Amino acid sequence: MPFYERGAVRIHYEEAGSGFPLLIIPGGGLNSVINNLKTSAPYNAVEEFKDRYSCIVADLRNAKDGQSSGPLEIDRPWDAYTDDHLGLMDHLGIDKFAVNGYCIGGPFSWNLMRRAPDRVVAAVLTQPSGHRPEMPDQFYTNNMGAWGPALVQRQPAITMEMVSAFLNKMYRSPGDFVFTVSRDFVRACQTPVLVLPDDIPPHPLAVAMEMVRLAPRSEVSLYPWKEPPEMIRVVLRQVRTFLRAHLPAS
């Protein structure tokens, strides 16, 4: 059970398969953990792609059911998590990689493209999270109930007041679009992006389609694509075609 450690940060990760590196970020919001690929994802990217790619997946720092831990960096929440993702790639000796981000992995993927534009060669955004103006506080409220109390119980030095400040910075300051980058960034981003939209409260269809319209090298899947279940196989064929088109041969 491998771990990557950097100072007070300890990240649990797993690897499977061989070939060009593919960083997989599970869904589940701040409770994103490896096991979510098996229990709640529409497809398990590790199982789907390990035949062709070297798949790397990790528990998010301080996720409730995960084994990763680290400080609560109140002033830079998104960048703290991106430090973990890039640090893991550095630890594994990986320079260039692709990313498949589910849910919260959408904002994380955009932040990786912003922070490491020469390293991220392509991104698949699966039912990405985004700001829904009619529900501006949903992420703050949900995490104050489903994430914060468990973290405080595990790390008594962290208080709910600190959790509130962290979530406020992450989702409200400012609360807009994909949280991590601006529309101007997306307009200028030359990284190939494939969007697999969803439309539940945390995964607004309007934001997913705005990404597609703005990004100059975007593609989009069929929608809806999860029902009937046979449609998932159709979309996975598109994902594989997208990856083959934009990643170096293994």
Secondary structure, 3 states (H helix, E strand, C coil): CCEEEECCEEEEEEEECCCEEEEEECCCHHHCCCCHHHHCCCCCHHHHHCCCEEEEEECCCCCCCCCCECCCCCCCHHHHHHHHHHHHHHHCCCCCEEEEEECCHHHHHHHHHHHCCCCEEEEEEECCCCCCCCCCCHHHHHHHHHCHHHHHHHCCCCCHHHHHHHHHHHHCCCCCCCCCCCHHHHHHCCCCEEEECCCECCECHHHHHHHHHHCCCEEECCCCCCCCCHHHHHHHHHHHHHHHHHCCCC
